[in-house]
Amino acid sequence: KYTYKDLKKETIKGITNWTYTKISKEKSGYSKQVIFSNSHYMTATKVDYYDRGGKLLKTSTFKNFKAYKVNTKTYWKANTIIMKNIQTKNTSTLTWKNRKVGVKNSKRVFEKRMLK
């Protein structure tokens, strides 16, 4: 679904950091996304979203990472996501408390009436 390019790699304080550009092959609301990730968390730490005109639209920043064990694997998850709309100056923050990872839910939990 995407083309990836412009991979940049640098090491800071022993942690490898990657920056790359993600461009949708299909019609999208974003012209591109620039993703920042690192070898410690093995996931995105920041994403810049560009509008169809190529101007920076939004930035999401991932913070308060915590390690979660699922079976024998460890996954780092951000427990705070801050989304800033650069153009409108609006900000939204999503914070998890008491997050549980690896929990099995029944399909019923995701039915439309249950999600309301």
Number of C-alpha atoms within 10 A of each C-alpha: 8 11 10 14 12 11 13 11 13 11 11 8 5 9 12 14 17 18 19 17 18 20 17 15 9 8 7 11 11 19 17 22 21 20 20 20 18 18 13 11 17 14 16 18 19 18 20 19 22 18 16 13 9 11 14 19 19 22 20 20 18 19 15 12 14 13 13 15 12 12 7 5 8 12 14 15 21 19 16 16 18 16 19 18 16 15 11 9 9 10 13 10 11 11 12 12 7 6 10 10 12 9 7 6 8 8 7 10 10 11 10 8 8 8 8 6
